[in-house]
Amino acid sequence: MIRTAFHKISRFRDENSGAAMVEFAIALPLLCLIVAIVVEGSRITWIHQVAASGVRDASRYIARTEQPPANCNLASQQAFDSDTKIADKADAIVTSSVDLTNTILPNGVRDVEVKHSLQCTSVDFTGVVGSTAVPVVEVAVTLTIDFPLSGFFDILFDPIGPLTTVITDETRVYGL
């Protein structure tokens, strides 16, 4: 009786047919976490690149198509900054580039806020006495990016909230 019990215990101890399943069960959460990190990192990089491209396009468009002020002073800057036609066009260019609704993954972009401004930068040219005020258009966008796969990160880390970032671009106004 005792001999058969030892025999059964040694046979159970030597059996390894379920070892692969146990190893897989241990490794599966780590593999899912790595995949989630790669997917979320790729999404953030993609969204940032697309938004930066839209901001760059908007600043170039405004700098090339809008009439620059005759003289670069505070009144002309305020008039340019409050122009709703320019603001609407900049907003349309940036939001159309950030619109990722037709992609495979949910985009998670919300609170897209676009601002434009005109700055007068003083430049010293070689051979010219004194400095010259040069108009520069700046477009800035504030994005809030959500993480759809944040549940995987909650396994090891504190809950991850949305990421808010600001992307800006400046372009010199050459005139028409």
Buried (B, 14 or more C-beta within 10 A) or exposed (E): EEEEEEEEEEEEEEEEEEEEEEEEEEEEEEEBBEEBEEBBEEBBEBBBEBBBBBBBBBBBBBBEEBEBBEEBEEEBBEEBBEBEEBBEBBBBBBBEBBBBEEEEEEBBBEEBEBBBBBBBEEEEEEEEEEEEBBBBBBBBBBBBBBBEBBEBBEEEEEEBEBBEEEBBBBBBBEEE
